[in-house]
């Protein structure tokens, strides 16, 4: 399904001229590209889709969305895709 998942930016750096970040999805960490949201900084929440941060959002919205995903069983499914590089997503 590949939903956009909110996560918290923990670290920001540059790689080959591109802003990158480590984003925490409730304990699962992933490196993502920040090219589409240059204003995002450490401590901010952003929605990640296919390895790219696509928008910034406030903490309350991020946590509410994560809780909703968890309650309907989508969070485990989507995080499995995030951490499983052989899934094809």
N, C-alpha and C positions, 0 to 999 in steps of 0.2 A: 504494500500500500504506500509506503514511503511518505508519511506525513511530515510536516515541518515540526520539529521538536524544540521547545524552549530550553535553553541552557545558560549557565552563568559563566562569563568569561573570567578565567583565572590567570591567564598570562597572554601577553601580546608581544610579537616579535616580527621581524622582516626576514623573508627568505626570497632571494633572487628578485628583490624589488617589489614583493607582494606582502601585504600585511597578513599575518597568520595569528591564530590564537589557539590556546588550549581551552576547551569549553567543557564544563562539568554538567552532566545530565543526571543529577541525583546519585552521584557516585561513579558513574561511567564517564571517563574522560576521552575526548577525541580532539585531534588537531583539525581545525577548519580554516577556511579562507575568509578574510574580512574585506575583500576587494569591493563588495557591493555596499558595505556599511562602514566607511572610513571613520565615522564618528564614534564607533563602539570602543569602549575602554575597559580595563580591568574592573570587575565588579558589576558591569552591566549585564543585562539579560538580552539574548538575541534568539531568534528562531533560525534553526539550522535545517537546511534541506540539501541532500546530496553533497554534503561536505562544504557547503557555502552558507555563511550567515546572510540572511535575506532581509531582515528587518530587526530593529531594536524594539524592546518592549519593557514596560515597568515590571518590577519584581512581583507585585500582587497578581498581575495578569499571567506572568510566567508560572508562578506557583499554582494558581488556580487551574491553568491549562494542564500542567503536569498531573495534578490530582484528578482531573476529569479523565485524562488518558489512562491513568492507573486504575480508576474505578470501573472503566468499561473494558479493561484488559488490553488496551492498545499500547501502553507504555512498554511492557515487557516485549511485545512483538516488535515494536519499532526499535527499541534499544538493542535487540538481538541483531537487527539489520545493521545498526550503527557499528556494533563491535564484531560482526562476522563478515570479513572481507570476501568470503567465498559465496555469499548469498546472492551476488549479482546485482545488488542495489547500490 
